[in-house]
Amino acid sequence: MDANLLRRRYQDYEKSLKRSKPRELMLVVRDFLFFVRGLKSSVTSSWLKSNLAEQERIASRIFTVLRLRYLILFLYRRIVDGLVSRLLNLIRLLVTRISFT
């Protein structure tokens, strides 16, 4: 791969990673992972291979954390909604009992 093309591609990823929102960031990281995996298979330099492996490891972690974020938000909403519902029921019960006394 041409060094200038590679440099430009990495600069594009750098810009995208800096300004992306979480949902867009997930797409950028996924694309970056495919790019690094493809690049890693065609590299002969041991230093570059280890650097690409580290990039892949960190990008995979970011991707995993972003996926977990959605699971955590889903669970958070379910827990909070359930607790709010229980609290509202208790408040209604109290108001009803106060009304009868």
Helices and strands as residue ranges (DSSP letters): H 3-19, H 22-41, H 46-100
